[in-house]
Amino acid sequence: MLYFDTLKEKRKDYFVEYKPGIPLSFLILTFVNDPPKEKIVKQLMEQELEYWWIKYPVNIQVFACDNTDDGISDRIRYLVGVPHNNKLKLYWNAIDDKFLCKFSEEQFISIHKNVTYKTQIDVDKNVDDFVKTRCWQIYSFKFLYIIFRVILPIIWLTLLQFSSYPLICGAGFLLFAYDVIERIIDGLNTWHLINHSPKVLEELRIQNEKEHCYYHCKKNPTGFLRLKSENFDHEAMLKNKEDFDKI
């Protein structure tokens, strides 16, 4: 399997994303403001398809979305363009797989020679490297935690018990005192008997807000679903606007 980078280009009121893939490459038009009339959107989809197909003559499926990533209209759900006798043939809203041209991976790479890609082997290797790194970090943290919180205190307490050297006795006493003070502070924090730092207060405030929101979401699940949908739409609008500005 091949994983190609997504190509993006900016237009006046929308941006285009081209995502190569076998058997279908995807071309997505995202309008950052209110989309134009359906007829104009249809023309833009056909124009963009022709533009990208000239560069990459493969099977391309075109979608048009508003700024919340919803489709524009059921009448123009998608457009598919396929090579046919060295020309572009269009299919609106439906196409049988038998009309799709077949491309080998070598042919597809040759057509997209200016597009960076990764193979499944590359992806698996990246995942393996990430997992190994995370495991090493976790094991290192556990090892250091055991050393400083278990092994060293045992060593110091043992030396403190059987040693008469003032330096060792003093170090052992400091370690013991540090552990006692830390446990006292944890207990006072648990019982809210000391003033918290601004960071801790902010974390407590956020936690209280989460619990408050959770209570009301359980009381009104229908309203929660509506709110969640609105939040997703809002996040999609912000992301699309940000992507548009970056291109």
GIBELQUI-V250082 format. One record per residue. N is the residue number from 1. PSI is psi in whole degrees, 0 to 359 (999 if undefined). OMEGA is omega as a letter, one per 30 degrees, with the letter a starting at -180 (* if undefined). Layout:
N&PSI&OMEGA + N&PSI&OMEGA
This chain:
1&143&a + 2&142&l + 3&107&a + 4&152&l + 5&151&l + 6&132&l + 7&138&a + 8&141&l + 9&147&a + 10&135&l + 11&189&a + 12&310&a + 13&6&a + 14&169&l + 15&158&a + 16&137&l + 17&127&l + 18&122&a + 19&98&a + 20&144&l + 21&157&l + 22&132&g + 23&351&a + 24&132&l + 25&150&a + 26&138&l + 27&119&a + 28&124&l + 29&121&a + 30&118&l + 31&126&a + 32&340&l + 33&194&l + 34&129&a + 35&154&l + 36&186&l + 37&157&a + 38&321&a + 39&318&a + 40&320&l + 41&317&l + 42&318&l + 43&319&l + 44&321&l + 45&317&l + 46&320&l + 47&315&a + 48&321&l + 49&313&a + 50&319&a + 51&312&a + 52&329&a + 53&327&l + 54&323&l + 55&320&a + 56&88&a + 57&74&l + 58&183&l + 59&122&a + 60&130&l + 61&128&a + 62&136&l + 63&152&l + 64&132&a + 65&154&l + 66&189&a + 67&357&l + 68&11&l + 69&16&l + 70&153&l + 71&158&a + 72&313&a + 73&149&l + 74&338&a + 75&341&l + 76&57&a + 77&315&l + 78&163&l + 79&135&l + 80&131&l + 81&132&a + 82&150&l + 83&134&l + 84&109&a + 85&45&l + 86&19&l + 87&166&a + 88&125&l + 89&134&a + 90&144&l + 91&123&l + 92&126&l + 93&353&l + 94&142&l + 95&140&l + 96&142&a + 97&335&a + 98&342&l + 99&353&l + 100&136&l + 101&144&a + 102&135&l + 103&136&l + 104&164&l + 105&323&l + 106&316&l + 107&318&a + 108&318&l + 109&320&l + 110&319&l + 111&323&a + 112&44&a + 113&340&l + 114&10&a + 115&128&l + 116&142&a + 117&165&l + 118&149&l + 119&171&l + 120&327&l + 121&318&l + 122&316&a + 123&315&l + 124&321&l + 125&318&l + 126&319&l + 127&316&l + 128&318&l + 129&320&l + 130&317&a + 131&317&l + 132&318&l + 133&314&a + 134&319&l + 135&318&l + 136&319&l + 137&316&a + 138&314&l + 139&322&l + 140&317&l + 141&316&l + 142&319&a + 143&312&a + 144&324&l + 145&315&a + 146&320&a + 147&310&a + 148&331&a + 149&345&a + 150&301&a + 151&307&a + 152&316&l + 153&322&l + 154&317&l + 155&313&a + 156&319&l + 157&324&l + 158&314&l + 159&323&l + 160&325&a + 161&322&a + 162&7&a + 163&148&l + 164&6&l + 165&129&a + 166&321&a + 167&315&a + 168&319&l + 169&317&a + 170&317&l + 171&318&l + 172&319&l + 173&318&l + 174&319&l + 175&317&l + 176&317&l + 177&320&l + 178&317&a + 179&319&l + 180&314&a + 181&318&l + 182&318&l + 183&324&l + 184&316&l + 185&318&l + 186&319&l + 187&318&l + 188&322&l + 189&319&a + 190&320&a + 191&8&l + 192&43&a + 193&359&l + 194&158&l + 195&129&a + 196&157&l + 197&161&l + 198&323&l + 199&315&l + 200&320&l + 201&320&l + 202&320&l + 203&319&l + 204&321&l + 205&316&l + 206&319&l + 207&319&l + 208&320&l + 209&320&l + 210&315&l + 211&322&l + 212&314&l + 213&321&l + 214&319&l + 215&312&a + 216&329&l + 217&323&l + 218&328&l + 219&331&a + 220&76&a + 221&328&l + 222&316&l + 223&325&l + 224&317&l + 225&321&l + 226&318&l + 227&318&l + 228&318&l + 229&318&l + 230&322&l + 231&318&l + 232&318&l + 233&318&a + 234&318&l + 235&321&l + 236&320&l + 237&315&a + 238&318&a + 239&317&a + 240&321&l + 241&320&l + 242&316&l + 243&320&l + 244&318&a + 245&331&a + 246&334&a + 247&999&*
